[in-house]
Amino acid sequence: MNKSITSQFGHPRGVLGSLAGMLMAKRNHERTQFVIDQMAVTEGDTVLEVGFGPGLGIQKLFVREPNLSITGLELSKVMLRQASRRNRAQIIAGNLDLQIGDGCEMPFKDATFDLVYSVNTLHHVASLEKFAAEINRILRPNGMAVLAHQHPMKWVDAPVPGKMKKIKTVLETQGFYNSEIIQKAMKPSPTYVLKALNK
Ligand SMILES: C[S@@+](CC[C@H](N)C(=O)[O-])C[C@H]1O[C@@H](n2cnc3c(N)ncnc32)[C@H](O)[C@@H]1O
C-alpha cells in the first residue's frame, strides 16, 4: 500500500485522509464485527468509541442494539465528516453525538459511560497511561473497557501485541478486574480484543 496513505491512519487529514477513511470502511468489516460481538451492551446503555474513524463500528453497534446512546471522540475532522454521513439517521434521531477531541484528555464528566471501546488506536495515542486513566475516569463502576488491535497489513502470527499487554497491566493497576485478551484469526492478521471491568 502507498506509504503516504498508510501514514494517514493515525490522524487522517485532507484528500489522502479521506481516502484512508474509505479504505478502512471497506476493509475492516470482519475485525469490527468481531469487536462489536465481544461487547456486553444492553438497551439504554451509554457507550463511547474513541477513534471512530469512518464510523463503521458505530453503524454495526446500532444494528446489534438500536436503543443505545453512543458518543464518539476523534482527532480527525475528515473522519468526523465520514462517520456523520454513515450514521446520519442516528444523529438526527438524537442517539449519536460525534465530537472532535483526544482520548488522552476526554471532554466528559467522571462516570459517564457504561462501556468504552476503541479499535486500532492504541498504537496512535500519545500516552497509554493517560488513555487508561481517562478510560478509568469516564467509566461508571463496573463499566466495561473493550480495546482491540489488528495489524492492518501484514500477517503477525505472534503473541499478543506489546501495547495491548501494557495497557492491560496499566488498567489492572488502576483496579480494573476480570481482564482478558481474546483473539481471532483473520486476514491479514489476528485481531486481539482486551476486555476489562472497571472497579
Ligand atoms: C487506524 S484508525 C482506526 C479507525 C477505526 N477505529 C477502525 O477500526 O476502522 C485510528 C483512528 O483513531 C484516531 N485517533 C488517533 N489517536 C487518537 C486520540 N488520541 N484520540 C482520538 N482519536 C484518535 C485517528 O484519527 C484515526 O481515525
The ligand as an ORCA input file, in Angstrom:
! r2SCAN-3c Opt
* xyz 0 1
  C      -6.304      3.276     12.394
  S      -7.663      4.349     12.592
  C      -8.935      3.202     13.112
  C     -10.325      3.713     12.873
  C     -11.456      2.780     13.324
  N     -11.436      2.598     14.758
  C     -11.374      1.451     12.612
  O     -11.011      0.443     13.235
  O     -11.663      1.405     11.411
  C      -7.272      5.225     14.081
  C      -8.233      6.382     14.334
  O      -8.008      6.854     15.660
  C      -7.980      8.273     15.653
  N      -7.126      8.674     16.796
  C      -5.790      8.507     16.936
  N      -5.360      8.976     18.114
  C      -6.452      9.455     18.755
  C      -6.655     10.082     20.010
  N      -5.641     10.319     20.857
  N      -7.915     10.465     20.345
  C      -8.954     10.255     19.497
  N      -8.821      9.663     18.285
  C      -7.594      9.264     17.917
  C      -7.382      8.632     14.299
  O      -7.731      9.931     13.913
  C      -7.979      7.557     13.400
  O      -9.214      7.954     12.814
*
